[in-house]
Structure formats: C-alpha cells, structure tokens
C-alpha cells in the first residue's frame, strides 16, 4: 500500500478525495506528469467530463491538499502536490 493510501486511512479529507474513480484518474494523471501543469480543459477532455464536473473534482482534490493550482494568466493550471508521495 502506497503512502497516499496509508494517509487516507487516517485523514477523512484524503479518504473522500481518493474515493472517487474520476478524482483518482485526475490525481494519477497529474502525478504522472510530475511538475508539468495541466489545465481544466485538458482534464475535461481526458476524462470526457464537463468543465463544471472537472472543477468540482479539482476542488475536492485541492481541499485535501493533493493538488496545487498554479495560475498561468487567466487559465488555472494544476499540478500534483509534493505531499502526495509523502
């Protein structure tokens, strides 16, 4: 069991965030890209979801400190947080 899932056993915010398959897909994708940021449209296309649905899942992941939003002009871009592997 990886460190993220060990943390999910004791942290309800992380447990909720990783309990949904779409959020896990977003998180896995961002972790795979490492420090390369992705925007909402890219994630929506990847997951075949609407932008509002993607924004909801990103909000949950941000609330659990699993991803970080980095602003690039008017477009929000996201990366996996360093704490995901800790």
C-alpha positions in Angstrom: 0.0 0.0 0.0 1.4 3.4 -1.0 1.9 6.4 1.3 -1.2 8.1 -0.1 -3.5 5.3 0.8 -1.9 4.9 4.3 -2.7 8.6 4.8 -6.2 8.1 3.5 -6.8 5.6 6.3 -6.4 8.4 8.9 -7.3 11.6 7.1 -11.0 11.9 6.1 -10.4 14.6 3.5 -7.9 12.4 1.7 -10.1 9.4 2.0 -13.0 11.3 0.4 -10.8 12.7 -2.3 -9.4 9.3 -3.4 -12.7 7.5 -3.0 -14.0 8.6 -6.5 -12.5 7.0 -9.6 -12.5 10.2 -11.6 -10.6 12.1 -8.9 -8.1 9.2 -8.8 -7.8 9.4 -12.6 -7.0 13.2 -12.3 -4.6 12.6 -9.5 -2.8 9.8 -11.2 -2.6 11.8 -14.4 -1.1 14.8 -12.6 1.3 12.7 -10.7 2.5 11.0 -13.9 3.1 14.5 -15.5 5.1 15.4 -12.4 5.8 19.2 -12.4 4.1 19.8 -15.8 0.8 21.6 -15.1 -2.5 20.7 -16.8 -5.5 23.0 -17.3 -9.2 22.2 -16.8 -9.9 21.8 -20.5 -7.2 19.2 -20.9 -8.5 17.3 -17.9 -12.1 17.5 -19.1 -11.1 16.1 -22.5 -9.1 13.3 -20.9 -12.0 12.3 -18.6 -14.8 13.1 -21.1 -16.4 15.3 -18.4 -17.9 18.7 -18.5 -15.9 21.6 -17.2 -18.1 22.1 -14.1 -17.7 18.4 -13.2 -13.9 18.7 -13.6 -13.8 21.9 -11.5 -15.8 20.1 -8.8 -13.3 17.2 -8.7 -10.4 19.6 -8.7 -11.9 21.5 -5.8 -12.1 18.3 -3.7 -8.5 17.3 -4.6 -7.3 20.8 -3.7 -9.3 20.7 -0.4 -7.3 17.5 0.5 -4.0 19.3 -0.5 -3.4 16.6 -3.1 -3.0 19.1 -6.0 -1.9 22.7 -6.3 -3.3 25.4 -8.6 -0.7 27.4 -10.4 -2.1 30.4 -12.2 -0.9 31.0 -15.8 -2.6 34.2 -16.9 -6.3 33.8 -17.0 -6.1 29.9 -17.1 -5.8 27.9 -13.9 -3.3 25.1 -14.2 -2.9 22.2 -11.8 0.0 20.0 -10.6 0.1 17.2 -8.1 1.2 18.5 -4.7 4.6 17.4 -3.3 2.8 16.0 -0.3 1.1 13.3 -2.3 4.1 11.0 -2.2 5.0 11.8 1.4 
